[in-house]
Amino acid sequence: MNPFNQINQTGQARLIKPYGDRTGDGQVQTSFTLPMPASEEARVAAQMVAERMGLQNVSVNHMEAIDPNFTFFVVYGSVSFEINISEIVVPKLDYPLYDFDQINNLLQKTVGRKIVVIGACIGSDAHTVGIDAIFNMKGYLGDYGLEAYSAFQAMNLRAQVDTKDLAKKVAELKANVVLVSRVVTQRDEHITELKKFLVDLSQTEGVPSNLIKICGGPRINHTIASEIGYDAGFGPGTKPGQVASYIADVVLKQSSASGSNT
C-alpha cells in the first residue's frame, strides 16, 4: 500500500511516518555540531541531544572534528508519531504559466507599454546569484531572464542596496513590480530586512498603490512572504519564467479591474 494513501478507521485521516529501511519505520537522519572536542564523551553527548529531541533507537553514525573544540555529528534515530496530512493547508500561488512569447504578446496587447520591474538584493547582502538568474538575459536553466522580455523594462540594482534607496527608486520610476532578494539568513536577518523594506515603502511618497511586491531567497516560500506582507514569495530553484508569468497574471488582472492600462 502506498503510505500516502493510508486511511484510519474513520476514512478521514491520512497518516504517514518518515521512511528509512521500510515503510512506517519512522527512521530519520539529523546532523549538528557540538562545541566540544571529538571524543567518546562527545559521542555520548550527541546521543543525548538526539534523545532529548525525541528520537528513539539513536545511533551516532558519524563524528568528525571540524576544529579542536568543535565536532560535527550525523545521527540516526526513529520517531513514534504519525502526521495527518489531510490536515495540512498550505497557501499557494495560483497563476497560469505562460511561455516567453505569450507574456510579451499579452502584455503588449492589453497594457500597451512596458511593465517596469525593479530588483535588488537588500541590506549588507552581497549575493547576486539569485537576483541575477531571474533578471539577466541568460536566465536560469535555459529560461530567459526578465531583461530579455520586450514586455518588461527590467532594472537589476544588484547587491547591497539600502532599503530606503530601493523604496525611493520604486517611487522615482513609478515601478509596477519590485523584486527583493535576501540570501543571508543568520538570526533571521532576511525576515528583518524584508520587513524593513516594507516599512520604508510605506514611508516613501510616490510609491504606486498597486505595486506588486515579490521577495525571494533560500529560506523564502509563499507562506512566509504572505505572512510578512508581500504579494508573492519564490524560493530556491525558481525559474525566471515563473516570476514573469506571475507578474503578467497580476498585471493583466489589475488592468482588467481598472478597465484601462495599468
Order of alpha helices (4+ residues) and beta strands (2+ residues): beta-beta-alpha-beta-beta-beta-alpha-beta-alpha-beta-alpha-beta-alpha-beta-alpha-beta-alpha
